[in-house]
């Protein structure tokens, strides 16, 4: 029988309330958990963000950076790739249109590629000439986007790649990037590269207002970046900035890429590739709040991070809605990527899908924002999220006349269809809850049933 454990929000509320003894008797524990919760609160509540991969690579309909790191026969040459900035001129770029689109999608934060592995900077760094202000466009795109985000209270995070194909202190740039793209920490120049990273991060953290998070993409052997020093520096400049887990130290959240873990991630157990397997069965464990590991799945809408006119393999809006629900049901965030066109616009296929997800969230957002993993896991046909005394059943299958839910240790006082506010009749025993369903699913994608409990 499933036991309903208080969710993480409940825990922090309990720990914070002076009239209430914390669940853990050691006062240091409660203090640590509480301060962690405060730093990550906005992020936990946000649940859904927009990832943006944009750079001169968008001109060539090729993936960001990888064409020079792992060239394919007949593909773009490194020389051609490196010449792309000379033509980059996204005249139709309107940063407010990006923010408006994220809002319409129901996305609560944005993460932008300030520098991908190719080393090209979308900001006006004074430490390199390989940057946006030396293109025909000339303007600092990171500044433009930061201003638009801050003007609309949209948290903005910076993707920053530690691997840097352009910097001669990262690798011997007289050789093709494919020969040494992993970097050369054994060379005497390496400390100069680490200094370059520190200087650029200082620019990013001092010139562009509050930075919601830094999203490192360290690839392999991340220990060479001296991550703790980098994180300490970030926190000296902006204590509130969250940091992901790809610079050799654990960070604030883990980042499964292109897959959704099949269990709720717990601390001390790295989310592994095993969770990516299509046959990976859902697991029904519900961790105690203090064991929960904060995490974020990043994912593309088609199969490429950068704009690619040939990649027409778009996920449907229904699939994206279910992915968001799946992620939220395990306590995670969903960072969904767009690769803007070289014109500066976001292609209609992405816009349509994002707006469809946003439309679903207009009616069902209560079951996503501010929630954490639900008390029933690993079952077929539906997913659960939880917030305070509400439990939400996200119906993937609709099997009228009733849905049966195993006991989750809380007494239900009401059930209703969330989007319509329509009350549903139910019956609860010690073993299970049975909610009666109308014949037709009210939503073609995911219909949500809200349960209020004592
Ligand atoms: O920035 C995005 C990717 O470029 C980067 N992380 C996200 C957020 C990334 N890091 N590692 N990987 C992607 C996985 C590497 C996949 C690869 Fe490939 C397989 C590289 C080369 C073969 C994908 C497929 C990229 C080129 C072909």
Boltz pocket constraint, residues with backbone or C-beta under 6 A from the ligand:
constraints:
  - pocket:
      binder: B
      contacts: [[A, 63], [A, 64], [A, 66], [A, 70], [A, 217], [A, 219], [A, 257], [A, 298], [A, 305]]
      max_distance: 6.0
